[in-house]
Structure formats: structure tokens, C-alpha cells
């Protein structure tokens, strides 16, 4: 019993000290996104990797704006056509020192890029994401997040059948924080 209490007290002390020395909340972040759709993970289709970039600006400690560019899988073998999802989100975060939770939502636009043409689809999708970061150093953090894309909100409200596994991305993020 004493060993268990000593272990718990030691863990709490380490977390408290790490939180005290962690970076103050960042004003600007740039990060790499590494996503897979839930359906691709359950199918063990690791070739359907979806990379992305994110830039975020924070107005205060808990509120900010972010923009993502996510290159959708599957990639064309010839490499002459790509689908890029562009999003702009409002972000709410809880910076707790070493640990930082966040949630965001906003519109997503689909951009089709080929050798001959660039086309922005007229339809607007919406996304919501939640996640957390571990601030490893004052300027570097890693995190885990889930991103869900909703293509038709009225149909979802009216009870239409919905592909949750094909519309939800999970992944790991790496961020530089300034």
C-alpha cells in the first residue's frame, strides 16, 4: 500500500513540475498533420495515408483561428490529379502547461488540382475536431486528434444514413509553437 501511495505522489509531483516548466501558451503554431480515416484503419489500408499542414494564430490564451491544407487519399498513381481539402476553423483551447486540450470547427472547401486545371467545388462541407497536445519543449509539441467531416448537415439532422467511419480522421500532429 505504501509503495502505491509513494508511486502516485511521485507521478503527481513529476506532472506538477513538468507543467510549471512547460511553455506558456503559444501565439502562433505551424504543424504537420498525419491522418488516416477510421475505415482505412479498420481495413488495415495503410496506403491511404492523408498528410496535411496547419497554421494557427491565437488571439488570447483560449481562442484562435487556424487554416489547414489536407491532401486527400487515395493518391493518383500517375500523380497528375490531387484533391486538397482547405479549411478555416475557430479554435478553443485549454492550455494547462504541459498538457493542452483543444476543439475547433469550421468550413472545408475541396480543391481539385490537375496538370491542366484547378477547380474549387461549390459545395461547402463542415468539420469539427478535438485533440490534445503534449508540449515536449517550449517550442515543440506532439498531439493526437480526431477530425470529423460533415457534408450535409440538414440530412444529418433529418436522420439520413451517415458514414461515420468514412468521414472521421484520426491522427498524430507535430507542431512548432512560437
C-alpha positions as a Markdown table, in Angstrom:
| # | Residue | x | y | z |
|---|---|---|---|---|
| 1 | Unk | 0.0 | 0.0 | 0.0 |
| 2 | Unk | 2.8 | 2.4 | 0.9 |
| 3 | Unk | 4.5 | 1.7 | -2.4 |
| 4 | Unk | 1.3 | 2.5 | -4.3 |
| 5 | Unk | 0.9 | 5.8 | -2.5 |
| 6 | Unk | 4.5 | 6.7 | -3.0 |
| 7 | Unk | 4.2 | 5.9 | -6.7 |
| 8 | Unk | 1.1 | 8.1 | -7.1 |
| 9 | Unk | 2.7 | 11.0 | -5.2 |
| 10 | Unk | 5.8 | 10.7 | -7.3 |
| 11 | Unk | 3.7 | 10.8 | -10.6 |
| 12 | Unk | 1.7 | 13.8 | -9.3 |
| 13 | Unk | 5.0 | 15.6 | -8.4 |
| 14 | Unk | 6.5 | 14.9 | -11.8 |
| 15 | Unk | 3.4 | 16.2 | -13.7 |
| 16 | Unk | 3.3 | 19.3 | -11.5 |
| 17 | Unk | 6.9 | 20.2 | -12.0 |
| 18 | Unk | 6.7 | 19.4 | -15.8 |
| 19 | Unk | 3.6 | 21.7 | -16.0 |
| 20 | Unk | 5.5 | 24.5 | -14.2 |
| 21 | Unk | 8.3 | 24.4 | -16.7 |
| 22 | Unk | 6.2 | 23.8 | -19.9 |
| 23 | Unk | 5.9 | 26.6 | -22.4 |
| 24 | Unk | 3.5 | 29.4 | -21.9 |
| 25 | Unk | 0.5 | 29.2 | -24.4 |
| 26 | Unk | 1.7 | 29.9 | -27.9 |
| 27 | Unk | 0.5 | 32.8 | -30.1 |
| 28 | Unk | 1.4 | 31.1 | -33.4 |
| 29 | Unk | 1.7 | 27.5 | -34.4 |
| 30 | Unk | 2.7 | 25.7 | -37.6 |
| 31 | Unk | 2.2 | 21.9 | -37.7 |
| 32 | Unk | 2.3 | 18.7 | -39.7 |
| 33 | Unk | -0.9 | 16.5 | -39.8 |
| 34 | Unk | -0.7 | 12.8 | -40.2 |
| 35 | Unk | -4.3 | 11.3 | -40.7 |
| 36 | Unk | -6.0 | 8.1 | -41.5 |
| 37 | Unk | -9.7 | 7.6 | -41.9 |
| 38 | Unk | -11.2 | 5.3 | -39.3 |
| 39 | Unk | -12.4 | 3.0 | -42.1 |
| 40 | Unk | -8.9 | 2.7 | -43.5 |
| 41 | Unk | -7.5 | 1.8 | -40.1 |
| 42 | Unk | -10.1 | -0.9 | -39.6 |
| 43 | Unk | -9.4 | -2.2 | -43.1 |
| 44 | Unk | -5.6 | -2.0 | -42.4 |
| 45 | Unk | -5.3 | 0.1 | -45.5 |
| 46 | Unk | -2.1 | 2.0 | -44.5 |
| 47 | Unk | -1.6 | 3.2 | -48.1 |
| 48 | Unk | -4.5 | 5.6 | -47.6 |
| 49 | Unk | -2.3 | 8.0 | -45.5 |
| 50 | Unk | -3.6 | 11.6 | -45.5 |
| 51 | Unk | -0.9 | 14.3 | -44.8 |
| 52 | Unk | -1.6 | 17.9 | -44.1 |
| 53 | Unk | -0.3 | 21.3 | -42.9 |
| 54 | Unk | -1.8 | 23.6 | -40.3 |
| 55 | Unk | -1.1 | 27.2 | -39.3 |
| 56 | Unk | -2.8 | 28.7 | -36.2 |
| 57 | Unk | -2.9 | 32.1 | -34.7 |
| 58 | Unk | -4.2 | 32.7 | -31.2 |
| 59 | Unk | -5.9 | 36.0 | -30.1 |
| 60 | Unk | -5.7 | 35.1 | -26.5 |
| 61 | Unk | -4.8 | 32.0 | -24.4 |
| 62 | Unk | -8.1 | 30.2 | -25.2 |
| 63 | Unk | -9.3 | 31.4 | -28.6 |
| 64 | Unk | -7.7 | 31.4 | -32.1 |
| 65 | Unk | -8.0 | 30.8 | -35.8 |
| 66 | Unk | -6.5 | 28.0 | -37.9 |
| 67 | Unk | -6.2 | 27.0 | -41.5 |
| 68 | Unk | -5.5 | 23.5 | -42.8 |
| 69 | Unk | -4.5 | 22.1 | -46.2 |
| 70 | Unk | -5.0 | 18.3 | -46.3 |
| 71 | Unk | -4.0 | 16.2 | -49.2 |
| 72 | Unk | -6.7 | 13.6 | -49.6 |
| 73 | Unk | -6.0 | 9.9 | -50.2 |
| 74 | Unk | -6.1 | 7.9 | -52.4 |
| 75 | Unk | -3.4 | 9.5 | -54.5 |
| 76 | Unk | -3.5 | 9.1 | -58.3 |
| 77 | Unk | -0.8 | 6.7 | -59.4 |
| 78 | Unk | 0.2 | 9.0 | -62.3 |
| 79 | Unk | 0.4 | 11.9 | -60.0 |
| 80 | Unk | -1.4 | 14.3 | -62.3 |
| 81 | Unk | -4.6 | 14.9 | -60.1 |
| 82 | Unk | -4.9 | 15.7 | -56.4 |
| 83 | Unk | -7.7 | 16.6 | -54.0 |
| 84 | Unk | -6.8 | 19.1 | -51.4 |
| 85 | Unk | -9.2 | 20.0 | -48.6 |
| 86 | Unk | -8.8 | 23.6 | -47.4 |
| 87 | Unk | -10.4 | 24.5 | -44.0 |
| 88 | Unk | -10.6 | 27.5 | -41.8 |
| 89 | Unk | -11.5 | 26.9 | -38.2 |
| 90 | Unk | -12.1 | 28.7 | -35.0 |
| 91 | Unk | -10.2 | 27.1 | -32.2 |
| 92 | Unk | -11.0 | 26.9 | -28.5 |
| 93 | Unk | -8.2 | 25.5 | -26.3 |
| 94 | Unk | -7.4 | 24.9 | -22.6 |
| 95 | Unk | -3.6 | 25.4 | -22.1 |
| 96 | Unk | -2.8 | 23.5 | -19.0 |
| 97 | Unk | 1.0 | 23.8 | -19.2 |
| 98 | Unk | 2.5 | 20.5 | -20.3 |
| 99 | Unk | -1.0 | 19.3 | -21.5 |
| 100 | Unk | -3.2 | 21.3 | -23.9 |
| 101 | Unk | -6.7 | 20.3 | -25.0 |
| 102 | Unk | -8.5 | 21.9 | -27.9 |
| 103 | Unk | -11.6 | 21.8 | -30.1 |
| 104 | Unk | -12.3 | 23.5 | -33.4 |
| 105 | Unk | -14.9 | 23.8 | -36.1 |
| 106 | Unk | -15.4 | 25.5 | -39.4 |
| 107 | Unk | -16.0 | 25.1 | -43.2 |
| 108 | Unk | -14.0 | 22.8 | -45.5 |
| 109 | Unk | -13.6 | 23.6 | -49.2 |
| 110 | Unk | -12.5 | 20.9 | -51.7 |
| 111 | Unk | -9.9 | 21.9 | -54.3 |
| 112 | Unk | -9.2 | 19.7 | -57.4 |
| 113 | Unk | -5.7 | 20.2 | -58.8 |
| 114 | Unk | -4.7 | 18.6 | -62.1 |
| 115 | Unk | -2.0 | 19.3 | -64.6 |
| 116 | Unk | -4.5 | 21.3 | -66.7 |
| 117 | Unk | -6.9 | 22.9 | -64.2 |
| 118 | Unk | -7.6 | 24.0 | -60.7 |
| 119 | Unk | -11.2 | 23.8 | -59.6 |
| 120 | Unk | -12.8 | 24.7 | -56.3 |
| 121 | Unk | -16.0 | 22.8 | -55.7 |
| 122 | Unk | -19.1 | 24.9 | -55.0 |
| 123 | Unk | -20.3 | 22.6 | -52.1 |
| 124 | Unk | -19.1 | 23.5 | -48.6 |
| 125 | Unk | -18.5 | 20.8 | -46.1 |
| 126 | Unk | -18.1 | 21.4 | -42.3 |
| 127 | Unk | -15.7 | 19.9 | -39.9 |
| 128 | Unk | -15.2 | 19.6 | -36.2 |
| 129 | Unk | -12.0 | 18.4 | -34.4 |
| 130 | Unk | -10.9 | 17.6 | -30.9 |
| 131 | Unk | -7.5 | 16.7 | -29.6 |
| 132 | Unk | -4.7 | 17.3 | -27.2 |
| 133 | Unk | -1.1 | 18.3 | -27.3 |
| 134 | Unk | 1.9 | 17.4 | -25.1 |
| 135 | Unk | 4.3 | 20.4 | -25.0 |
| 136 | Unk | 7.6 | 18.5 | -25.1 |
| 137 | Unk | 9.7 | 21.6 | -25.1 |
| 138 | Unk | 8.8 | 25.3 | -25.1 |
| 139 | Unk | 8.6 | 25.4 | -28.9 |
| 140 | Unk | 7.7 | 21.8 | -29.9 |
| 141 | Unk | 4.6 | 19.8 | -29.2 |
| 142 | Unk | 3.1 | 16.5 | -30.3 |
| 143 | Unk | -0.5 | 15.6 | -30.2 |
| 144 | Unk | -3.4 | 13.3 | -31.1 |
| 145 | Unk | -6.6 | 14.5 | -32.7 |
| 146 | Unk | -9.8 | 13.4 | -34.4 |
| 147 | Unk | -11.3 | 15.3 | -37.3 |
| 148 | Unk | -14.9 | 14.7 | -38.4 |
| 149 | Unk | -16.3 | 16.0 | -41.8 |
| 150 | Unk | -20.0 | 16.5 | -42.3 |
| 151 | Unk | -21.0 | 17.0 | -45.9 |
| 152 | Unk | -24.8 | 17.6 | -45.5 |
| 153 | Unk | -25.9 | 19.0 | -42.1 |
| 154 | Unk | -29.7 | 19.1 | -42.9 |
| 155 | Unk | -29.6 | 15.4 | -44.0 |
| 156 | Unk | -27.8 | 14.5 | -40.8 |
| 157 | Unk | -30.4 | 16.3 | -38.7 |
| 158 | Unk | -33.2 | 14.7 | -40.6 |
| 159 | Unk | -31.8 | 11.2 | -39.7 |
| 160 | Unk | -30.3 | 10.2 | -43.1 |
| 161 | Unk | -27.9 | 7.3 | -43.1 |
| 162 | Unk | -24.4 | 8.5 | -42.4 |
| 163 | Unk | -20.9 | 7.0 | -42.9 |
| 164 | Unk | -19.2 | 7.8 | -39.6 |
| 165 | Unk | -16.2 | 5.6 | -40.3 |
| 166 | Unk | -15.5 | 7.1 | -43.7 |
| 167 | Unk | -15.9 | 10.7 | -42.5 |
| 168 | Unk | -13.7 | 10.6 | -39.4 |
| 169 | Unk | -10.0 | 11.0 | -39.5 |
| 170 | Unk | -7.6 | 10.3 | -36.6 |
| 171 | Unk | -4.0 | 11.1 | -36.5 |
| 172 | Unk | -0.9 | 12.5 | -34.9 |
| 173 | Unk | 0.3 | 16.1 | -35.1 |
| 174 | Unk | 3.7 | 17.7 | -34.6 |
| 175 | Unk | 3.8 | 21.5 | -34.0 |
| 176 | Unk | 6.3 | 24.3 | -33.8 |
| 177 | Unk | 4.9 | 26.8 | -31.3 |
| 178 | Unk | 6.0 | 30.4 | -31.1 |
